Amino acid sequence: MNVQSIADLARSLTGSDSAQVPDATFLSYANIVYDDLWTTIAKEVDEDYFFHTWYVNTLAGVNTYSLPSETGVNIGMIASLGASIRHTNTSDYVRLRQSRVSALDHDLAIYRYAQSQLDPFFVLGDTHILVFPEPSESVIQGLKLYGVRANSTLAMDTPETAIGIPRPFHHLLALGVRAYIQEARGNLEEATVARAHYHEEKSRMIRHLSERQLGSDETRMPDLFVLS
C-alpha cells in the first residue's frame, strides 16, 4: 500500500473523508504510528532488522567525521553498530574497535598520531565519530559505518516501496491512525477498541518478523566530514 491508499483505508475505517480528515491531519497521525512501528521492530525484533551500511570518504589528517543524517536524499543513522576503515585505496577494511574517552590513559591528541594502524579504534560522539589513528592519506569510501537506519517522514506521495515496514503490515498504519481520529472526535470507546486492535496486529507483526531471516542493504554516502 502506498500512503494515499493507507489514508483512504484510515478514512474508510472511521467513516470520514478528506474534508473531515485533511491530508495534513492524516500525516501527523500516520508519522506518529510509523515511528511507533519502526521503534517497536528495532527493539523487539532486532535492531539489525534496519541494519544499514554507509561509506564515507576519509581525508588525510582528519579524524572527525559526522554521522549520517537524514536529508530527504540520504538515509540517516539512529544508532551505531560499528565501523571499519581502510588505510589506503588498495587495502582491505579493518574493523575498528570501540572505546570511550574515559577509558583512555592519554590525551586524545596522542592517539591521533601514535596509535597503530594495526589496532585502530573509534570513539562515538552524539553527531560524529572520532577515528584513531587519523588517516594518513585520503581514501575513497575509506570509512565504513554500520548502524540502524532512521525512518523517513511519510508524505502523501510516498510510494509503497519507500515504506520501511514490510508490505503485509502497511495496514497497521491505517489501524493506528483510526484510533487517533476517533480520539480526536471524542469517541473514546471507539478509540480504545481501535487502539487494542492496533496493538493486537502489531504483536502479530512482531511474532512474524521474529521468525524471519533478516537481511541488510547498503548505500553510498557523499563526503561526510567536519573538523572537530
Helices and strands as residue ranges (DSSP letters): H 3-13, H 23-40, I 41-45, G 47-50, E 51-58, E 64-66, E 77-85, E 94-99, G 101-103, H 108-114, E 121-124, E 128-132, E 139-149, G 160-162, G 167-169, H 171-184, H 188-210, E 217-220
